């Protein structure tokens, strides 16, 4: 289960990085209206990354507490 959390966390981080690159590209080459969509996309993926990271850390702490009790 912990591997799945790490994979999802990494996936959201990669998606966020791609969103940043696309946002900069569209801001430089195209118009700012198109870049705003990628900025929103990046913010959502950043939020999802933070939530997944928090979930993974919480799960690891729960597993450590469970292992210490046994």
N, C-alpha and C positions, 0 to 999 in steps of 0.2 A: 504494500500500500504506500509505503514511503517513497518508493521509486516512482510511482505514478504521480505523486505530488511534485517531485523534483522535475519530472518530464513536463508536466503542465506549467509549472513555474517558469522553466526555461523556454517553453514555447511562447508564453505570453511576453517574455522579455525579448525574444527574437522578433516577434510580431511588432512590438513597440519600437524596436530599433529600425525595422523596415519602414514603419510609419513615419519616423523622424526623417529618414533619408528621403522618402517620397514627399514629405511636407517641404523640405528644403528645396528639392528639385522643382516641385510645382511652383514654389514661391519665386525661384530664380528664373525659370524658363517660361512658365505659363502665367496665369493670373493668381491673385491672392484668394479669390473665391474658391478655386479648386484646392488650394493649399489648406484652407480652413477645414475642409472635410477630413483631410489626412491628420490635421492637428487634433480634431475631435476623436478620430480613430486612435491616435496615439495616446490621448488622455484616457480613453476607455481601456485600452490594453494595459496601460500603466496601473490603473485602478485594479484590474483583474490580476495583474502580477502581484500587487501588494496584498490583495485578499488571499491569493494562493500561498504566498510566502507566510502570511500570518497563520493560515490553516496548517501548513506543514510544520511550523515551529510549535504550534499548539499540540499537534499530533505527536511530535517527538517528545515533548515534555510529558505528555500523557503516557507514552510508552516507557519513558524512564521511570516515572512514578510507579507504574505497574511492575516493572522489572525489580525495583527496589523493594517492593512489598513481598515479592516471592522469595 
